Amino acid sequence: MVQSTNVDMAGVSPSFLAVHRKRRGRAFKQALLSVAGFGVPIVVCLWLLIRFDSDWAVVLLTPLAIGLICSLASSLNEFLALRHVRIAPYFSREVDGERMYMGGEILYRLSGALDDMSAELGSEPISSFVSGDDWEDEQLSWHHAPRGLEALAPLLDNWQTFRGPAEQADALREWLDKLRKRLETAAATDVDFCLLVLVGTLSSGYEIDRRKGRF
């Protein structure tokens, strides 16, 4: 199991933020449906118990109450996971090199500043390569690796103009350098890529093995 750190949403690219908000909205809807699924039967059982002193209502109340508690705990855990956000490059096939599944919090946090820098340089923003996540049953959008390299090159060549937080600039530059190396390898082997918005503090080999793409 691996862990990531928490990040806030200040200065996040609208493209990345839209994906995160979509996930948050879906999680909220699922939580409501789950709680309602247990809450309504509990109310009915309580009414039957009070109105008719029904024995079977008493029998049903315990498992329904346990189900409601478990549902609330699961929903709370999911909402806490949504506070931990990172970006990871995702490839259509296996690509040699250092995996970047974790550590992309810095790109998420400073993606707005990178988009502004790309606009000033007249280049394609990094956030344009964001995709839906197949693990979340969303549509994947693959992009050619050379196109990603073309978007990265002006940023790295003009890094002295980056206007984000100076104390985090070196860490972001290091992450972008790693991404460039992965994309160079992907381009050499004709492998497409995209950027995923990932949430949560834990991951498992099961998830990674079951995905359509590779990190």
C-alpha positions, 0 to 999 in steps of 0.5 A: 500500500502507498500513501499520498499527501493532502493538497488544497484547491488554490490555483488548480486548473479549471480542467482538473478541478472540473473532474474533481468536482464531478467525482465529489458530486457523484460521491455525494449522490451515492451517499444520499442513495445509500443512506436513504436505502437503509434510512427509509426501511428503518423509519417504516420499521419504527412506525410499525413497532410503535403503531402495531408493536410488530415483532418482525419490525424489531427483528429487522431493525438491528440489521438495518441499523448496522447497514446504515452505520456501515453506509455512513462510515463508507461515505465518510471515508470516501469524502475524506479520500476526495481531499487527497488529489494528485495527477498521474500520467497514464499510458495505453501500454506499459512504458519503461521508466520510473512510475509516477502513480504517486507524487502528482499532488504538486502538479494538481496544486500548481496546474493553474499557474502552469496553464497561465504560463502556457497561455503566455508562451502560446503553447498547449496547456498540460491540463488539456491532456486530462482524461476520464478514468476507466477505473471510475467507469469514465471514458478514456481520452488518449493523446499522442506522446509527441503532442505532450512533449510539444506542450512540455518543451516551452515550459521547461525551456522558459522555466525562469518565467514560472510565476508560481510559489518559488518554494515549490517551483523546483519540486514541480520542475522535477516532476515535469522532467520525469514526465518528459522522460516518460513521454520520450519513451512513450513516443519512441514506442508509439504509446499514447498517454493521458493525465488522470485526476486520482483521489485517495491516500491508498492504492492496491495492486488489484486496482492497478492490475485491473485497469485498461492502461498502465502507469 
